[in-house]
Amino acid sequence: MSQVTTGSGISKPVIRGLGYNRVVVVNDGIRQEGQQWGDEHGIEVDEFAIYKVEILKGPASLSYGSDAMAGVINFLSAPTLPEGKIIGNILTNYQTNNGLFGYSANFAGNKNGFVWDVRYSGKMAHSYQNKYDGYVLNSGFAENTFSGIAGVNKSWGYSHLHFSAYNLTPGIVEGDRDSATGNFTKPIALNDTTEDAAIATDKDFKSYTPSTPFQKIRHYKAVLNNSFIIGNGSLKTTIGYQQNQRQEYADILTPDDYGLYFLLNTINYDVRYIMPEKNNFNLSFGVNGMQQTSQNKGTEFLIPEYNLFDFGVFAIAKKSFDKLDISGGLRYDTRNQKTKDLFLNANGEQTTSASPNAFHQFTAFNSSFTGYSGSIGATYQFSEKVFTKVNISRGFRAPNIAEISSNGVHEGTGNYIVGVAGLKPESSLQLDYAFGINSKHVKIEMDLFSNNINDFIFLSKLTNTLGSDSITEDNSTFQYTSGNAQLMGGELSVDIHPHPLDWLHFENTFSYVQSIQKNQPNSRKYLPFTPAPKFTSELKATSKKLGKLLANSYVKVGVENFFTQDKFYAAYNTETSTPGYTLINIGIGTDVTSKNKTLFSLYINANNLTDVAYQSHLSRLKYQAQNNVTGRTGVFNMGRNISFKLLVPLEFNKKKV
């Protein structure tokens, strides 16, 4: 599990070397839809509202359809409270590196079967810092979220309405520097028509309000989850509505006017029936998908306006024997995408085809994609301590809107991107194998995988007739194309908790991914944004009770070692090798109690304790401009950061026994 980052405010998940539209993020029971195709488009989720995270590695297309080729990240809210209980929580967080202030409060309860949980959260941070760059200009952000759940739990099942309003304003790091001093520079307006650059000041770095350029992201969501008990089976239905608004403000001469403005409306639906278990046999089946409409409300255009309709039907079965469990399923998907024409005049404004010298920015088309998914797997328990798993699965992903229709400058990359309407959907065939030992004092598990993807879609640089870069609107031109890819690797984890030192835990994990494009020259052999091999180790001591005041206490020290990544997409200087680095992290935490009641919990963590200056191979800021004074290219990741978190639980009404 890794992440493609753009500073400290934007990240995109990567599972076993695949990210973007190949990973589905599920929150409140529906897939999150917020322009996942974009480099600078993160996940619109309040971290303080997350109770638990499930990560499904490998194709999960059976349950989620197109795009779940790499896997699924499922964010789960806290379970509803037992009858008669009403509680609250207040959380505050401060981080030293970027002055982050975080806070969150919720109020939850269950009264006569009526359940609720409402929360308000906020975060704000100024520019982060590291040993080489100092403060990184415009890397701060501000985030606010109001969310909750309301519903009923009854003998017939439950009905829960989830809702959220998410607002994020992140700065966009451009990395421009003064050639003489190497200091970061900011754009300034000399007058209404002329802009210039000035060296950034300490006030600019410490401001909690991002400066131009910046984004404004709003994500609104309402999801109705129902479960009805029918005999010994159950019918589950989910209907959800999402609206994603993404605006970009990039012109210092008109800082209050947006250029890009994507408005995305999505309706999600899911209906499935889980049949009663009989003779250790489980069967479920259903339909799900989404309907989507995207509009361009701004003055800059990268993708056309479009309508999308997604439909899938599936069946999943599981049979248990004595020591053997077998599971599998089949799914059929169809996706239709219809785009609209767009004509621009000489000033770049929308016009009609009848206008003189109108430029045809986007050509309307109607495309349909279909695909089959399936999997079959088995788990065998050799003994109480030893087990093995094997699974083979086929995944499916339809090309996203950017891949089939882009025609414009992608501000996040500085490239002119061209889509290809004739791209075929991707299909994958993945084999997974696991072997594990789970004894009283040692837990060992080895997971291996091999994933072959046909018609893998990627960007390729275009050249002119002379063999040099093809330039469009002063930017290098890239066009989507496809080929065949193979990803191989796995994870090895060892968790030691020796007797009689049951309070001591020693966890170690090594992960490795190799991802290649078949039949390509060396410069294009490896896929971009492939995570470096990684080894993590953590030693943790815990105590359930320390004296009369402290409970659930722990102290831990961890090491994250990222190996050199020298297998990269070298063509056209798209990527470069990334040196290895080691980060040391420490942390302590405890509950402070009185009369067996928790008064508050305190957690202190220090990340990158030795203040290592490093660049993650998956950081997009690694490819910013060179600092002429130091000779270093790009922007480095966050330096030492100490986090203080305080959690105060509140109980308004004890459960009656």
N, C-alpha and C positions, 0 to 999 in steps of 0.2 A: 504494500500500500504506500503510495507516494502522492505528491501533489505538484502540479505546475503552478508557480507563483508569479505574481506581479507585485512585488513589494509585500508589505505586511497586511494589506487590506483585501487582496483578491487571490483566491486559490481555486484550482480545479483538480478533482481527484483523479488519480491514475491507479489502475489495478493491473499488476503484472505487465507493465509497459504500455497499456492502452488507456486512453483518456478521452476527453471531449464527449462526442456523441456515442462513444462506445461504452460509456458508463452511465447507468441510470441511477439517479438519486431520488429516493422515495421519502416523502415527509407527509405525515398525517394521512398515510394510506394511499396517496397518489404520487405519480412521478412529477418531479419538479420541472417546470417548463419555463425557462428564462433565457433564451438565446445561448444555449450551451455550445454552439458552433464557434463563438467568438473567443479570441485569445484573452481579452480583458473582461470577460463576462464570468463572474464567479457564481457561487451558490447562495441564494437568498434565504438563509436560515439563521435563526437566533440561537447561538450556541448555548445560552443559559436555559433555553426551553427543552434541551435534549436530555432525556433520561437514560437512553441506551442506544448504542449503534450496532447494527448487524451488517456484516460485510459478507456478501456472497461472491466468491471467486469463481470465474469461469462463466460461460454463457448461461444467462438466466432468462433467455427469451421465452421459455415455456410460460412463465407467469407474467412477464412484462412486455413481450413483443420486441419490435425493432429497437435497436440501440443498446440492449443489455448484453452485447457481445462479450465484453470484458467482465461484467458482473454488475452487482447492485449494491449500493450503500443505502441502508434503510435506517432513517432517523426515527426513533420511537419516543413518544411522549410518556410521561409518568403514568402508571396505571391509575385508574380511578380509586378513590378511597373507600374503605368499608363503611357500611351504614352508620350514620350518627357522628362521623368524625369530620371536624372542620380545622384546617391548619393553614399556615402561611409560612413564607420564607422571605428573608431579606438577604441579599447578597451584594457585596462590594468587592471590587478588584482594582488594584493599582499596580502598574508595571513601570519599572524605572527607565528602561531604555528609550521608550517613545512617550513617556508620560501618560500612558493609557489609564483612563478612568472608566471603569465598568460598574454597572449596577443593575440589579434586577429584583423584582418583588412579585410574589404571586399569592393568590388567595384561592384555596381549594376546599371542597367539601362534598359530603353526600348526606342528603336529608330526605328521608322517605323515598329513596330511589332516584331522586333528582341529583345529578352530579354536575359539578362545575370546577373549573380551574382557569383563572384569568391571570395574565402576567404582563408586566411592562418592563422592558429592558432597554438599556442604552449603553453605548460605548463611544468614546472619542479619544483620538490619539494625534499627537503632532508627529513630525518627521522622526523616523528611527535613525539610529547611528551605528557606525562600526569604526574599527581602528583605521581603515584606509581612507574612507570617504568622509569621515566625520558625520554630520547630519546629512541625510539624503533628502534633498529638496522635494517638497510636495508629496511625500510618502505617507502623510497622515490621512485620517478618515474620520467620519462621524456616522454612527448607526443608531437607529431607534426602531423598536418593534413593540407592537401591541398584539397579543395573541391569546387564545384561550380555547376552552372546550365547554360545551353545555349539552346536557342530554339526560337520558333516563336509563336506569338498569332495572329490568323487570324479569319476572319468571319466564316470559316468552323470549327474552334476549335483551338487546340494548339498541339504542339509537343515539349517536353522538354527533354533534355539529362542531367541527374544528374551524377556527377562523384566525386570520392573521393579517396584519398590515405592517410591512417591512419597508424601511427607508434607509438607504445607504448613500453617502456622498464621499467617494474616494478621490483623492488627488491622482493625477497621472504623472508618473515620473518620466521626464524626457531625458534627463542626464546631461543637458548642455552645460559646458564649462568654459570658463575664461581661459584662453590659450596661454596667457602670460602667468597667471597665478594658479591655475588648476581648480579654482573655486567654482561652485555651482552658480549658474546665472539664471535669472528669471526674465520672462518677457515683460516689457513695459510699453505703454502707449505714450508717445511724445505729443501727439495731437490726435484728431479724429481719423486721420488717414495714414499716420506713420507710426511704426512700432520699432522698438530697439530692444536691447538686452542690458541688464544691470546685474552686478554681483549681488547675490542673495545675502540678506542680513540675518543676524541672530533672531530678530523678530519674525522673519519669514519661516525659519526653521521651527520655532516654538509656537507658531500659530495653530490653533485647533480648527481653523477654517481653511480647507483646501483652496489653493489659488488656481488660476487658469494655467493649464487645462485641467478639467475635472469632469466627473460624471455625476449624474443623479439617477439613482435606481430606486424604483418603487415596485413592490410586489404585493398584490392583494390576493387573498385566497379564502375560499369557503368550501369545506368538504363535509358531506353528510355520510357517515359510516353507520350501517345497520347490520344487525345479525339477528335472524329469526330462527328459533328452534322449531323444527318441523319433525315431529316424531323423535327418532334418535339421530337425525341428521340436522343440518343447519343451512340456511340460505343467507349468504352475505352479499350486500350490495353497497357500492360506493359511487357517489356522484360528486364531482368537484368542479369548481370554477376558479380559474386563475387569470389575473391580468398582470403583465409585466411591462413596465414603462422604463425605457432606458434612454437617457439623454446625455449628450456629450457637448460640453462647452469648451471650445478650443481657440477662440479668436479674442485676443487681448484688446482689440479695438472695440469689440462689442461683447464684453464678458457676460452679459446677461442674456444673450441670444444663443440658443442651442443650434448646433449644426446637424449631427445625427440625432434622430429620435425614432426609435422602434417602439411600436405599440403592439403587444402580442396578447391575444385573448385565447384561452384554452378551456375547453370543457372535457373533463375526464370521466369515464364511466367504467364500472367493473361489476359484473354479476357472476357469482359462482355458487354452486351447490356442493356441499360436502356430504356424501352419502354416509349412512350408518356403517360403522365398522362391523364386519362379519368374517369370522374365521381368520382374524388378524390381517384382513384385506381392507385397505382404504382406497376410495376413489373419489375424486373431485373433478368437476368440469365447469366450464363457463365461457364467457365472452368479455372482452375489454378492449379499450382503445381510447381515442380522443378525436376531437374536432378542434381545429385551430385556424385563427385568422390573424394575419400580421399586416400592419399598416406602416407606411413611412410618413411621419408627420413633420420631418425636418427639411433642411435644405441641402443635405448631403445624402448620397445614396450609394449603398454597397450591395444590397440585395433588393429584389423587387417585392412589392406587396403580393401576398399569396394566401391561398386557402388550402388546408390540409385535412384529410379525413383518414383515420386509422381504425382498422377493425381486425380483431383476432379471436379465434376460437381455439380452445385447448382442453385437454384432459390429462390428469396426472394420477398415477396409481402407485400404491405401495403394498408389498406383501412381506410379512414377517414369518420366519420359520424359527427354529430353535436358536441357532447362532448366526443365522443369515437373514439380512434385510435386503430386499430388492425393490428399487423404485425406478420409475421412468414416466415418460409422457410424450405427447405429440402436440403440435400447434401449427395452425395455418394463419398467415398474416397477409393483409392487403393494405396498401397505403396509396392514396391519391393526392398529388400536389398540383395545384393550378395557380399559375402566376399571371400577373397583369402587365400589359404594356406600359412603358414610361417613356415619354418624349420630353426633351429639355431644349430650351432656347439657348441663344448665345451667352446669356447671363447665368446659365445653370438652373433656371427656374422651370417648373413643370409647365408643359404646354400641350398642344394637340398635334396629331400627325399632319394636320392641314397647315400648320404654321410654317412660314418660310424658313429654310435652313434648320428645321427641327432635327435634333440628334436623337436617334433611337437608343436610349440607354439600356432598356430591358425589352426583350421580345417575349410576348406572352406564349406560354406553352402549357400543356396538360399532360402529366406523366403519371403512370401507375406502376407500382412495384408489388410483387408478391413473393412470398417465401415460406418455406417449411422449416420448422425447428423440431428438435427431438433430443431426448437423452435417455440413457439407461445406465444404472449404476447399482453397485452392491457393496454392502458392508458385512464383513465376516469377523466375528469375535472368537479368536482362537482360544482365549481364556478370559478371566476377569480382568487381566492386565494387558493383554496383547490383542491388537485389532489391525485390520487392513481395510482399505477402501479402493475401489476402482470405478471410474465413470467415463463414459464417452458421450459427447454431446455435439449437436450441430446448432450454430447460432446464425442469426440473420440481421442485417442492418441495411435499411434503405438509405441512399445518399441524402445528406441534409440539404437544406435550402441554399447554403453558401456554396456547396460543392457543385450544384447543378445550375446555379444562376448568378453567381457573383459577377459584378462588373463595376469595379470602383476601387478607390484607395482604402485599404484597411489601416486606419490610423494607429492601431495597436502594433502593427508590424512595419509600417513605413513602406509597404509594397502595394502594387496594383494587382488585384486578384481577379482572375477570370474563371468562371465556372463552366462546366461542360454538361449540357442537358442530356447527353447520351450515356452517362455513366451507368454501369450496372450495379445492382445491390451487392454488398459484401456477403459472403457466406463463410462460416468457419467450421472446422472440425477439430475438436479439442479432446485430448486424452488426459485424464487426471489419475494419479495414483498416490495413495498415502499409506504409511505404515507407522504404527504408534505403540508405545509402551507406557502404561499409566499405572505405576506402582505407588505404594504409600509414600515413598520419599523422592522418587524421580519420575518426571513425565517427559517423554521424548516423542517427537513426531516429525516425520519427514514427508513433505508434500512435493511431488514432481508434476510437471505439466508439459505438454507439447501442443501448440495451437497453430494450425495451418489456416490461413485466410486467403480465399480467392477473391480477386478483384478489389484488393486493398487500395483505398483511395488516399492519395497524398498530393502535395503541391510540388510542381517541377518548374524550374526557372526557364523562361523563354529567351532565346538568342535571336539576333538579327541575321541578315544575310552575310555579314562580315564575321560572325561568330562571337561578337561581343553582346553585352546585356541588351535586351529589348527594353526600351524606356517608354513608359506611358505616364504622362502628366508628371514628369520629373522623378518617377519612381521605377525601380526594377519591376518587371512584369512576371508574375507567376501564374501558372494555369494548373487546374486540377487534372490529374491523370490517375491511372490505376495499374496495378500489377499484382503479383502474388507474394505473400509474406509468410514467414514462419517465426513464431516466438516460442522459446524453450526456457525452462528454468525451474525454480522452486524455492522452498523455504525449509529450513531445519531449525527446530526449536528444542531447547533443553531447559527444563525447569526443575531445580533441585531444592527440596525442602527437607533437610536431613533430620532424622530422629536422633537424640531427643530435642534438637534445636528446632522445634516446630514453628517458632517465631521468626525463623530466618528463611528468606526466599532468595534464590539465585537464578535469575531468568536470562537466557541467552538465545538470540535468534540471528540466523544468517539468511539473507535473501539474495537471489540472483536472477536476472532476466537477460537473455540474449535475443534480440529481435532483428531480423534481416529481411531484405527484399530479395526474392529469388531472381536469378538471371540479370543481375545489375553489376556495373563496374564497381570497384572498391569505394569510390567516392560516394556512391548512392546505395551501398550495400546495407547499411544499418538504418533502422527507422529513427526519425528524430524523437527527442524527448524520451529516450530509454533510460530508466533509473540506473544509477551506478550500483554495483554490488554493495551491500550494506550489512554490517555486523553491529548488533546492539546487545548490551549487557547491563543488567541492573541487579544490585544487591540491596535487599530491603529487609529491615527488621521491624517487626510489629509487636504491639502489646495491647491486649484488650483492656487492661486496667493498670494505671500508674498512680499509686497513692489514692487519695480520696477525691481528687479533682479531675484527673485526666483519664480519658478512655479512648479506645480505638486509635492509639497513637502509632506513628511510624516515622522512620528516618530511612532515606534511600540515597544511593549514589549510582549514577548511570553513565555509561559511555556509548556514544554513537560514532561508529567509524565508517565513513564513506570511502570506498576505494576509488582509485583513479578510473575515470570513464574515458577510455581511449577508443571505444567503438561507437562512433557517432556519424551523423549524416553530414559528410564533409563537402558535398557538392555545393558550388556557388557560395561557399563560406557561410552556409546556413547555420552550421554548428561548429564548435571547436572542442578540443579535448578539455576535460575538467580535472584538475589535480585532486587527489584525495585529501581528506581532512578528518580530524577527530574532535568531537565535542564532548565536554564533560558537564553533566547536570547533577544537581543535588536537590533534595527536598525534605521537608518535615511537615507533619500535620498532626492534629489532635482535636478531640472533642473536649471541651471544658464543661464539667457536669456538677450538679448539686442535687443531692437526694435522688439519684438515679435519673435525673432529667438533664438533657443537654441544653446548656445555656447558649453556647455558640461553638462553632468549629473554625479553626484557623489553619491555613495552609500557606507555606512559604516555599517557593521553588526558584532555583537559580539555573537558568539555561545558558549554555556556552560560558561556563564559569571562568575559563581562562581567556576569554575575549578573543577567540580565534577569528581572523579575517578570512572569510571563505566565500566561494560562490557555488551554490547548488547547481548541478547540471540541469535541473528543471526550472531554474529561475530565468524568466524572460528578460530581467534587467541585466543579465550577464552579457547581453549583446548591445548595450547602449554604447555611445561614442567613447573613443579613447580619451583619457586624460593626458594631454600633451606634456604636462610637467612630470608626472610619475611614470608615464608609459603604460599604465594599466588600462585595460579595456573593460568597459561596463561598470556596473554598480554592484557592490558586494552586499551580502545578506546581513541580517541583524547581528550586532555584537552581544556582549553580556547583557542579560536581562533578568532582573529579579522581580518575581511576582508575589504580591501579598493578597490573599483572598480570605474574606471573612463571611461566614454564613451563619445567620441567626434564625433558628426555627421558632415558629409561633404556633401554639395550640390553643384554640378557642373553645373547644368542646371535646372532652374526652369521650371515647367510645364507651357506651353503656354495655355492661356484660349481663 
